[in-house]
């Protein structure tokens, strides 16, 4: 091999090695992970009198003051109801938890008072099973955050659900913290 060809071969090989060493494999994502690069848009439900940031491109279903957004195994739902009092830790434990636990797959992990930019809330964290897949009948283990927020006789149930083990902490925090009453 002549010297010029050998020098070119070594240079090409070193360049390829250098490029291969600097490229990294994409970060593996679990099923249900909302990517850090996910774009969000502000959604307003005029009838319900609320708005929040939701992931762009998720399927939306609206029925009056209730809204749902879904993509793959992820779900964000908002359900508004008229109530006579602000939810408390005690009222949640005697009412909402009993309703949740009618579903035998529900395992409550924690109930706590939290503070959001829109006001005080009660957060119920629980695990459950998804509805069966229409084709396969399979269910997916889910993690859920259910926020109960109150203002002037109205209570919103903001529920975030994703497959167990999905890394959605930042996205869920963004959605819950962006909630505002109108």
N, C-alpha and C positions, 0 to 999 in steps of 0.2 A: 504494500500500500504506500503510495507516495506521501510525502510529508504534509502537503497542503490538504489532501483528502483526509488524512489522519487527524489533522488539527480541526478541520471542519466537523468530522464525526464526533470528536471529543467535545467540541463546543455545543453541538446539537444535543448530545447525550447529557451534558452538564445542565444545559438550559431546560431540558425535559425533566431532569431530576429536581432542579430548583423549582420549577413550576409545580410539579407533583407534590413537593414538600410544602409549598405555601398554600395549596388548595386544601380546604377542609371539607369533610363530608357534611352534608346538611344535618342539622340537629334532628335526631329522631323524635317524632311526635307520637304520642299515644292517640288512640281513637278518641275523638272528642276535644282534643286540644284546640283552643282558639289561638291562632298564631299571633305573636307579638306585633306583626305587621298589619293586623286586621284594621281596616278603616271603620270608623263609626260615624253615624249620622244622627241628628236630632230628630226624634219622632214626637209628635204632639197628638194627644187624643183630646179633641175639643170637648166632646160630650163628657168625658171623665174628668176633665180639668187637670190634666197632668202632662208632663213631658219628661223625656230622658234620652240618653244616647244609646243607640242600638247598633249592633254590627251590620254594616252595609252588606246587602245581598241576601240576608236571611229572609225566608218566606214569612209573609205577614198575614195574619188572620185577625180581623177586627169585627167584634159584635157589640155595637153600642159603646159602652164605657170599658169593655174588656178587650185586651189585645194580647196576641201571642206571636212570638217570633221563633223560628226554628231553622236549624241547619244540621243535617245528619242526626246525631244523637243529642245535640245541644238544644236547649229550650229556655226561653224567657217568657213568662206569662204574667199578666197584670189583670187582677180582678178587683173591681171596685164594688163596695157595698155601703149602704147607709147603716150607721151604728149610733148608739146613744152615748157611748163613752170610749175614751182612749184605751187601747189594749194595755194591760199590765201583765207582769210575769204571772200573777195568780190567775187572771182571766184566761190567759193563753193556755196555762196548764189544765184548767178545768174545761175549756171549750175546744180550742183548735187542736190540741194534742189528741183529744179523744176522737175527733173527726179523722185526723191523720192516721191514727192507729187502727181504724176500722180496716185499713188495708194491711193485711198481715205481713206484707213484705217491708213495711216501714219500721226502721230502727232509729229512734231519736238519739242523736249524739250530744246535742246541747241546746239549751234555751237561755238566751241572755239579752239584757237590755243593751242597745247600742245607740250611738249618736251619729246621725248622718247630717250632711249639710241642710237637708230638708226638715230636720227635726229628730226627735226621739223615736226609736223604733224597737220592736222586739224581733230578734233573729232566732229562728228555729233551724238548726242544721240537722239533717237526717239523711239516711240512706233508704233507697227503695228499689223496686224493679220497674223497668219500663213496661209499657203495654206490649203484648206479643206482636212480633213481626207478622204482618198479614200473610206473607208467603211461607216463611220458615217456622213460625210459631215461637221462635227464640225470644228470650227477654235479655235485657242488658241491665247490669247492676248500675244504679245511679247514685250520685251525690247531689244533694239539694240544699240550697239556702233559701229560706222563706222569710222575707221581711214583712212585718205588719207595721204600716205607717198610718198615722191618723191626722186629720185636719178638719175641724168644723163639722163634725157629724159624718164624715166620710172616712172609710178605711180602705187602704189599698193593700192587696196581697201581692207582693212582687216575688215571684219564684224563679230561681235560676237552677237549671238541672243539666247535668253532663255525666258521661260515663265515669264510673269510679276510677280514680287515678289520673284523670285528665288534669292538666295544668292550666286552670282558668282563673287563678286567684286574681291576677291583675285586671283581666277583662271583667270579671264579676264585680270587683271593687269599683271599676270605672262606671259600670252601668248603675249600680246601687247608689253611688255617690252623685251621679248626674241627675237623679230623680228630682223633679221640682213640681210643686203644686201650682196650678194656674188660677 
